[in-house]
Amino acid sequence: MKRLARKSILEIKPYKPGKPIEEVKRELGLREIIKLASNENTLGPSSRTIKALRDYLPKIYLYPEDSCFYLKKELAKRLKVKMENLIMGNGSDEIMELIPKTFLNPGEEVIYGHPSFLIYEIVTKIMGGKPVPISLKDYTYDLKGIVMAITRKTKIIFVCNPNNPTGTMVSEEEIRAFLKRVPERIIVVLDEAYKDYVERRDFPNSIGLLKEYKNIIILRTFAKIYGLAGLRIGYGIAREEVIDLLSKVRLPFNVNSLAQAAALASLKDKEQVKKTRRMNREGKRFLYAAFESLGLEYIPTQTNFILINLSPACSGTRRSGEKICRELLIKGIIIREMSAWGLNNYIRVTIGREEENKKFIQALRKALEVMR
């Protein structure tokens, strides 16, 4: 059947998420699993959001509101943009796919940092584009390096800010200097999935930049700080003419009714967001101190996850990330090993609730003793 498929998809390596929690429990005979692998908000959605879901359940026989009118109206008010500047997606991943569908011709180039979000490469190859990964500099997007890589074939640039999996960010000053050097014929995607966790004050005001640059698309999500990862809902912000083009390739009813109801309720629950940010700050401090006591190198983060270099603690051990993850899994802790990003001696852990963080460190300490 391979000969029937489009050539551009044959070399794509499918994205591999971790095993479902219930499957891990069954395989290993465990009663409790702590999942800190996918950068989810382990506080979960607020009680207000759960009530909104329950209230909407009797109406799920109806097709969803195709335009996401009420959600867009609330978002537009909060973001100080027009509803026409917004497009909703089945997760921000869907909009990442709509962008190459809209703008990318076969053979044209898409530039992004490496390591960064794996989906950029996949959506590029789906449309027959050429991925151009540019190595990070000090774990951070090398915007100057990206500018140097621009050719006449460049059509799209993805900037993951803050970056997944390193947790680093580029500033307003850096983004402005970068945009001045990028030709208007190139679409610049600012993927801001983790924006709500950022503590630095120099994070770019990307919506303000839309007034100056017509080639920007901003991506955000309800999967992270709002705790709605299982409902799949995200959105894009851009000039009206860009939204009109993206809408041409968006399938109807792409955002389900429950996702819309939950997202609208979560926007109105400021306390849950404050609680999540507080949990993240406290968890970050605890984990930093623990890593230092264990002799581990970590990358200071502006997100709800931390990238850890195991090499200092596991010198001479190849693929230590994979081995540590296996040891932790046996103890009921799921984290992410980073070989898919080319980081064989690294792990990434979501910052969880206090008790989750403590159990993770206890298990990690024991796993490191086995490795040494």
N, C-alpha and C positions, 0 to 999 in steps of 0.2 A: 504493500500500500504506500510505501514511502515515495514511490515515483509519481503518485498522484498529488502529493503535497507540494505546496509552494516551496521553492528552494530556500527562500529566506528564513523559513522557520525550522529547517532541519537541524541546524547547529545550536538551537536554543536549548539551554539546560533549564528544565522546569523549576520554578521556585519551590523549595522544600520547607514547609513549616514543620514545627515539632509535632510529635505524636500527641493525640488527644489525651487529656488527663485520665479519663476513665480507662483508656487502653493501657496506659503506663501502670495504673493501679492493678489492673488484672494481670498483666505480664509479670510484675514484680511482687505481687501479693502484698501491696501496701494499702493501708487505710487512709493515709493522709499524703497529699502531694502539695508542695509549694511551688507554684510556677512563677519564675522570675526570668522568663526567656524572651518575651515578646513585647516588652515595653508597655504593658497594659497598666491601667490605674487600678491597683489591687484594692482600693477602697470601694470600687464599683460605682454604679450610678446612685444618685441621691434618691431619697424616699419620694420626693416630689416627682422625679422622673419615672420611678416605678409605678406610682399612682397614675400618671398620664398614660402609661402603657396599658395598665389594667382597664382604665376608662375607655380606651380606644378599641379594645378587643372585640366587642360586639359588632363593630363596623368593618371588620377585616374582609367581609364578603365583597366590599366595594373596591374598585381600582383606586390606587392612590392619586392624590392631587398631582397631576403631571408637572405642573410648574413649581411645586413646593411654595405656593404663594405666601402662606402665612409665615413660614420659616424664613423665606427670603425677605419679607417685610421687616421682621424682627432683626435679622442680620444687617440689613441695609441701614436701619436706624442706629444700631450699635456701632457699625463700622463707618458711618457717615459717608455712604456711597448710595448710588441708585440701585433699585432692584435689577435694572438692566445690566448692571456691572457684575452680576452673580450667576454662576452656574452650579447646580447641585449634582453630586455624583454618588454612586454606590461605593462609598469610600473615595478618598482623594486619588487612590490608585486608578479608578475608572477615568478620572479626568487626565491623569498622566497618559493613559492610552488614547484618549480623544485628541490630545495635542498632536502626536505624530500622525494620527489618522487625518487630521485636518491640514497639517502643514508640511509633512515630510514626504518627499518623492524618493523612489528607489535610488540608492547610491549617494544620497545626501548624508551629511555628517551630523552626529549628535555628540556634543562634548559634555562631560561630567567629571566630577572628581572620583578618585579611587584610592581607598575603598569608600564606597558610599552606598546609597540605597540600590539594591540589586535590580529593582523593577525598571530602572532607566535603560539598562542594556536590553532587557526583554522587550519592552515596547518599541525600542528602536529597531530591533531585528524583525519583529512582527511585520513592520512596514517596509522591510528591505533596506533600511538605512544602515549606515556604517557607524558603529560605536567608537568614540574616541575618548578613552579614559585618561585622565591626567592625574598623576600621583599627587597625593596631599603633601603639604610642607608642614612639618611639625604637627602632624595629625589634623591639619586645617586645610580647607579649600585653598588651593594656590590660584587665585584669580588672575595674577599676572601670567602664570603658566598657561591658563586657559586662553587668555587673549593671544598669547604667542602661537597657540595651536589653531587659531581661526584661519580658515581658507575660504576660497570662493564657493566651496561646497558645503560650508557650515550652515545649518538651518536652525538648530535648536541647541540651547545650553541649559542644562539643569544645574541649579545651585541648591544643595540641600543645606538649609540654614535654620537651626543648628543641624550639624551633620550626623546622620546615622551610618556607621556605628561608633564614631569617635566622640560625639557629644560636644564638639567644638563649634564655634560660630565666627562669622565675619561681621565686622561692624558697619555702621551706616557710612562712615567715611570710606571704608574699603569698597563697599558696594557702589557708592557714587562714583568713585574713581574708575571702577571696573565698567560701569554702564556707559561712561563717557567714551570708552574705547571700543565698545561693541557696536558694529553697524546696525542700523535700524531694520535691516532685512533679516536679522536673526531674532528668533523668539527666545526670550530669557525667562525661564521658569524658576521662581523662587519658592522652593518647597519648604513651608514653615510648619510642618506637622507638630513640632515640639516647641513652638514659639511661646506657648503659655507657661512653660517651665523656666524660661530665661530669666536670670537675675541681673545680668549686666544691663546698665542703662544705655549703652551705645548700640543696642540692637537696632537694625534698620527700621525706619518707618516706611515700610514697603508700599502701603496704600498712598502715602504722600508722594512717593516716587511715580505712581501711575499718572499723576498730573503732568509730569515732565517727560515720561517715556511711554510711547504707545505700544511698544513691543514686549511689555512685561505681563506675565501671568503669575498670580500668587496662589499657592495651594495651601489649604488648611483642612483640619479634620476634627471630628467629634470623637475619634477613637481613643485619644490619649487622655488629656486632663478631664474630659467629660465622662470617661468610662463607658463609651458606647461601641467598643471595638466589634462586638458580636452583631451589631445591627448594620454595620457598613454604611457610613454616611460621612461625606466630606464635601468641600466646595472650592470653587475657583473664583478669583476676583480679577477682573481685567477691564480694559476699555470696552465699550458697548459693541463696537464693530468686531472685536475679537470674540466676545461671547456669542454674537450672532453666528460666526463661522463655526465655533465649537458645537453650537446647538444643532447644526446641520447633520452631524454624525452621532449625536446623542440619541439613543433609543428611547421610545416613549416609556413612561412609568418606571424609570430606572431607579428611583428611590422609593422604597416601600413605605406604607402608611405608618407603621410602628416606628420606623427610624425617624420619620418627620416629627411625629408626636413627641418622641423622647428627646430629640435635639432641641425642639422648641422649649420644652420644659426645662432642660438642662441649662439653656441660656439664661433663664430667669432665676436660677438657683446659685447666687453668688457665694453663699456660705460654703457649698460643697467645693467650689473651686479654691476658696481660701483654705479650707481644711486640707485639700490635696497638696497645695503649695507648701503649707506648713509641714505636712508629713514628709514631703520630698526634701525640704531643707534639713530637717532633723535627721532623716535617714542618710542623707549625703554626708553629713558631719560624722555620724556614727561609722559608716562604711569607710570613709577616708582614714579615720583613726585606726580602724581594724586592719586595713590593708597595710598601713605603715608599720604596725606592730608585727605583721606577718612578713615584712620585707618585700612587699609586692609593689610594682610600679603601676600607677593608675593614671588615667588621663582626666584632669579636672573637667567636669561636665556642666553644660547649660541645659541639660535634659533630665529625664527621669530614669536614665540608665548610665552605667559606668563601664568603660572599656578597661580591662586589666591585662597587663603584660606579665605573663608567668615566668618569663625567661630568667630573671634574677633569682627566683626561688626554685626553679627546676632546671638549672643549668645543665646542658648536655642532654636533656630529654627532648626527643623529637615528638612533635604533635602532642605537646603537654596539655593543650586546651581540650582536645578530644578525650584524653585520659582522665583529666580532672572532672569533666562533665559526666563521664561514665561513673566515676566514684560517687559524685553527688547524686546522680540519678538513683543509684542503689539505696541512698539514704532518703529518697523522696523529694529531692530538690532539683528542679529543672531550670537550667540556665542555658545560655547560647554559646556553643563553641564556634570559632570564627574562621575555620578553614575555607568556607565558601567565599570569604572576602580575601583569601590569601594570607590570613593572619593565624598561622598554625599554633602559635604559642600564646594566643590571647583567648580570653573569655569576655562575654558581655553579660552583665547582670542588671535586671530591673531593680530600681529602688522601691522596696515594698513597705509594708507596715512594720512597726517596730519588732513585733515577735517574729515576722518572716525574716527580717534582716539578721536578727540574732541567731536564728536556726541555720540560716545560710552560712554565716561566719563560723559557727561551731562545726558544721559539716565540712566547710572549706579547710579549716585548720587540720582536721583529721585526714582529709584527702591529701593535703600537702605533705603530711608526715609519711604517708604511704609512698609518695613520689620521691621523697628525698633519700 
